[in-house]
């Protein structure tokens, strides 16, 4: 079994470069790529724009009840729906663009084996 760690911004070009070097040096070509990143922000390495994600409903408010742990009171809560910009920014953080950039980086470095697949 092999494991490696990097302490870098997972969305950066530097992260992709460092990971590619580790794969090349320690693993050779890879046949399975699993991508799992959760983040509140992403800086797009191509244009420098920072996107912020939100956890909000889409299209309609969400109404529920919650417990205020300080007062132990049960109260009603409403979460307003995400704006169009908030939805677009969340997709920019959590969507597939960065996944595509990782695959592109590994393809450019000839690190994907024939028939490589993604882990879903």
Secondary structure in CASP SS format (residue, H / E / C, confidence):
PFRMAT SS
TARGET T0000
AUTHOR 0000-0000-0000
METHOD secondary structure of the structure
MODEL  1
X C 1.00
X C 1.00
X C 1.00
X C 1.00
X C 1.00
X C 1.00
X C 1.00
X C 1.00
X C 1.00
X C 1.00
X C 1.00
X C 1.00
X H 1.00
X H 1.00
X H 1.00
X H 1.00
X H 1.00
X H 1.00
X H 1.00
X H 1.00
X H 1.00
X H 1.00
X H 1.00
X H 1.00
X H 1.00
X H 1.00
X H 1.00
X C 1.00
X C 1.00
X E 1.00
X E 1.00
X E 1.00
X E 1.00
X C 1.00
X C 1.00
X C 1.00
X C 1.00
X C 1.00
X C 1.00
X C 1.00
X E 1.00
X E 1.00
X E 1.00
X C 1.00
X C 1.00
X C 1.00
X C 1.00
X C 1.00
X C 1.00
X E 1.00
X E 1.00
X E 1.00
X C 1.00
X C 1.00
X C 1.00
X C 1.00
X C 1.00
X C 1.00
X C 1.00
X C 1.00
X C 1.00
X E 1.00
X E 1.00
X E 1.00
X E 1.00
X E 1.00
X E 1.00
X E 1.00
X C 1.00
X C 1.00
X C 1.00
X C 1.00
X E 1.00
X E 1.00
X E 1.00
X E 1.00
X E 1.00
X E 1.00
X E 1.00
X C 1.00
X C 1.00
X C 1.00
X C 1.00
X H 1.00
X H 1.00
X H 1.00
X H 1.00
X H 1.00
X H 1.00
X H 1.00
X H 1.00
X H 1.00
X H 1.00
X H 1.00
X C 1.00
X C 1.00
X H 1.00
X H 1.00
X H 1.00
X H 1.00
X H 1.00
X H 1.00
X H 1.00
X H 1.00
X H 1.00
X H 1.00
X H 1.00
X H 1.00
X C 1.00
X C 1.00
X C 1.00
X E 1.00
X E 1.00
X E 1.00
X E 1.00
X E 1.00
X E 1.00
X E 1.00
X C 1.00
X C 1.00
END
